[in-house]
Amino acid sequence: MNGDQHSTVSVVIPVKDDAVLLQRCLRALAQQTRAPDEIIVVDNDSGDDSARVARAAGATVVRCTTPGIPAASATGYDAAQSRYVMRLDADCVPDPAWIAAFGETLDTRPEVAVVTGSAHFIDGPKPLRRIAAAVYLGVYVAATAPALGHTPVFGSNLGFRRTAWLAVRDEVHLNHNIHDDLDLAFHFGERHRIRRVRAAVMGMSMRPLTSARGFARRTAWGFRTVFVHWPADFPSVRWIRLALRRVLHLAGVPTPTAARSRRRPV
């Protein structure tokens, strides 16, 4: 528990059969310069010791039997009790100042509701780690920003105000064959400001790139995530709508958004 006057922080980690790497992740969280107020590990019906490892580290374990990261992550966000929610994956190793970097931005920038950061690979061939991470994240941004009309978010390195989640929770898709972070970006970006925080550094596994079949599957998920938002979020339509929102916001005109219930498999 934090002993200062900072806003409270919940860290959410979805996990399925990843006990060894989860233990490493939890050790890194224990070394944060700004300690989380709670750590929520969402056990996505694991068959290994993931839940036991989480409890041994003092984390709260929440079970989600619906398969896939989107449902598991949403379960964790719903369970979070803190003002700020931060998300990473079980195979990640955050920099010691990760929580502090996100927390400082949210503490000092009230107009920012969602924060995201960059990453580097912590496994795989050493000479390729930095360049592979730069290419991987660069392609992700280049491919998704035009569809979104704004900065995307990276699910392995993500933070947001709990109020932002509550505003979109009934709109997100929970299908396991989509990218939950890209889906969140569509909904967060509709009415919240997203900021990239360079100081929030995340170490992540190169596993997404180790299998051509797995990479192809993830690419297909990306296209699916974009297409399920059409025609309402067809790029030109979305760009114009977001531009009008920004103009009205600068003019001080309220722009309420009617909730579009999407909390269902697609």
N, C-alpha and C positions, 0 to 999 in steps of 0.2 A: 504494500500500500504506500502511495506517495506521502511524504511528510511535508510537502510544500503546498502552495496554493494553486498549483496548476489544475486545469480541468482533468477529470478522470478519463482513463484510457482503458478500453477493452481490446485485447488482441484475439482475433479469430483465426483458427487454423483448421481447415478441412483436411481429413486424413482417411486413407483407406489402405490398410496393409502396408504401413510404412514406419513401423515402430523404431527401427534403428536410426533412420534419418530424423524422425520426429524427436527423438531424444537429443540429438545434436542441435536441432532447432531450439528446443526448450532450454538447453544450456546457454545458447547465445542470448536468448531473451532474459535469462537470469543475470546477464552481465550488462544490461542496458544502463546507460547513465541516467535515464529517466524511467523508473520502473513502471510497468503496467499495473493497473488496479485489479485487473482480472485477466486471465488467459482462458479462452474457451476453445477446447478441442472438440470438433464435431466428428464423431466416429461414424463414418459412412458404411456401416455394416462390415467392419473389418473382421478378418479371420485370424489375425495375429494379436500381438500384445500391445497394440497401439493405445488402447484405452488404459491399460495398466500403467504403461509408461507415462501417460499424461497425468494420471492421478498421483503417481509417485513424485512427479515434479510440482505438484500443487495446483495443477490446472483443473478447471471444471470440465467434465466430460458430458457432452450432449449427444444423444444418438439420433441419427437420421437414416432411415431405412430406404428412402427414395434414392435410387442410384444417381450418381453424377455430382460434379462439383457445384453446379448452379444451386441445386436443392440443398446440399450440405452447407454451402456458404450462407444462403439465405436463412437457414436454421440457426446458424451461429450469430448472424446479425440480429435476428429476432431475440435471441437470448441475451445479447449484450445489454448491460445496464449503465454503461458509462456514457459520458457526453461525446467522446470521440471513439470511433471504432477503427481499428487498423487490422489489415488482413495480409497474411503471407501464407505460403505453402509449407508443407511438412518437410520438403527437401531443401528449404531455404536457410540461409545463415545471415541474419541481419547485421549490419555494422553496429557497433556499440551505441552509436548516437542516432540510430534509426528512429526510435520513438520520439526522442528529443527534437529531431529535425522536423518531423511532421507536426508534433505538438506545438512547437514554437510558431510555425506558420499559421496553424489554426487559432492559436492564442492571440496572435498579433494582427491577423488579417481577417476581420469579421466578414468581409465580403466573399471570402473563399470558403467553399463548403466541402470540396473534394481535393485531395492531394495524391500525387503519384510520383514515383521516382524511377531511377534507372537501375541497372543490374549488371553483374559480371558473373561469368561462369566460375565455379569453384572446383570443377572436376573436368575430366577429359584432357586431351593433350595441352600442356601448359603454353606452348607457343601460339596456340589457336584460341585460347580462352577469351581474351579481350576483343580480338577482332571478330570472333564468331558471335559474341554477345552484341557487339555494336551492329553487326549486319542483321542479326535476328531481330533486335528491337527497332532498328532503323526501317527494316521492311515492314514490321508491324505498324509503325507510325505512318509510313508512307502509304500503306494500303488502306488504313482505317480512317485517317483524318479527313480525306475527301468525302467519305460516306457520312461522317459525323458532322463535319463543319466546325470542328474544334479539336482540342487536344484529347487523345484517347487516354484511358487509364490502363494500368498494368496490374493484373490481379495478384501477382506475386509481391507487389510493392504498392500497397494501396491504403489510404486512410480517408475518413470522411466524418462529418458530424452525424450523430445519430438521427437528428432531425431530418437530414437529407435522405437517409435510408427510409425513414417513416413516410416521407413524401412520395417515394417511388416503389415501395415494397409490394403494392398490389398490382403493379404494372410489369414487373420483371417476368421473364420466361424461366421456367424451371426444367426444361428439357435437357437431358444429359448430352445431347449431340449439338450443343452450342457452346460458345465461349462466354462464360458468365461475366467477365470483365468488359468485353465489348458490348454485351447487352446492357450492363450497368451504365456504360458510357453514354449510350443512346438516351437513357432515362435521366441520369444525372445532368447531362449537358443541356437538357431541355429547359431547366429552370435554375441550375446552380453553376457557379463558377468553378472551374477545374484549374489547378495550378500544379506545375511540375516543380518538385523540390530537389535541386541538384545534390544537396547534402544528405538526402535520404538514400543511402546506398544499400543494395541487397545482393548477397551472394546466392546464386541459384544453380541447380543442377543442369547439366547439358543433356539430360535424358530426352527432352523433346526432339533433339536433333540426331539421336543415335540410331533411329530406325526410319528408313524411307517410307515404310508403310504407315508408321505412326505420324510422321510429319505430314504425309498426304491426308490422313484422317483429320488432323488438326486444321489443315488448310480448308478442307471441306466444311468443317464446323464454322470457320470464319465466314465463308460465303453464306452458309445457312443463317448465321446470326444476322448478317446484313439483310438478307432477303425476307426474313420474317417480319422486318419492320417496314417493308414496302406494302402499299404505295404511300402510306402516311409519311414515311421518312425517306422517300426517294430523294436523292441528293439535292436536286434543284429546289424541290418543295421545302425540304428541311432548311437549306441555306437561307432561303427567303424568309421563312418563318422565324428563324433565329435572329436574322438581321433586324426584322421588324421588332422583335422582342427587345433587342438591345437598344434600339432607338427609343422605344416607348419607355424603357427603364430609365434611360438618361433624361427623358422628359418628365420623369416622375409619375408616369401613368401606370397604374397596376395592371398586370397581365396575368390573371389567373388561368390555370390550365385545368381543363376538365380531365379527371382521371380516366385513363383507358385501362380497364381491368384486363391484365394479361397474365395473372398469376396462375398459369396452367401449362401443361405440356404442350408443345407445338408439333 
